[in-house]
């Protein structure tokens, strides 16, 4: 990819994206520039990946063909006011802010811009993100494909309609925390029965990883895969029964419903 990429902000997600881009050789390190409020994070990013760093957001905006805004939503107005006059009309801006709609960001720029809204998640740190992206009418198919390639460098990607972004926030952005809670609970059960905690975490985590990989690689329905593990009168169906008696599925569905509703509420406050 022969293009310059700029990051304003270098938190966990941005750092993971930079690492994915450099390690996959999607782009060379001297084509990436990163800014941040403090020098400490920039020093680490430069040491790890050899990218260009600066404390000047305007420098990033002037350099980038694809500009990624990786700052908290409440910082958007300040950052955009600072850089909006430095951005070329052909620059593609990528927002990572949860709840910030395409329309609300366009209004902050007060002019027509090429804008992509993206929602990656924390497994980007290990190259296993699930990202969802949408864009406004100014972005061409070729430009959107370039942005998709950036996100593919650290995980899987889906293009979606913007109205689904609140659901994405719940099932992709928030669900790793739900999975961590499930892993912890499974491990606690093993510890209850005498297994050392470190071994319990390793065995449960690998089981979750393997189970998810089977779903992705076989394309089989999760219910079918569950049935294949449940032998008649066996231990697995006994465990399933214990969860179903407590309304396991209903509670999980409700968690996603609540997460989606909360995302909508936060979006309304921000926009």
Secondary structure, DSSP 8 states (H G I E B T S, - for coil): ----EEEE--SHHHHHHHHHHHHTTSS-GGGEEEE-SSHHHHHHHHHHH--EEES-HHHHHHH-SEEEE-S-GGGHHHHHHHHGGG--TT-EEEE--TT--HHHHHHHHTS--EEEEEE--GGGGGT-EEEEEEE-TTS-HHHHHHHHHHHHTTEEEEE--GGGHHHHIIIIITHHHHHHHHHHHHHHHHHHTT--HHHHHHHHHHHHHHHHHHHHHH---HHHHHHHH--TTSHHHHHHHHHHHTTHHHHHHHHHHHHHHHHHHHHHHH-
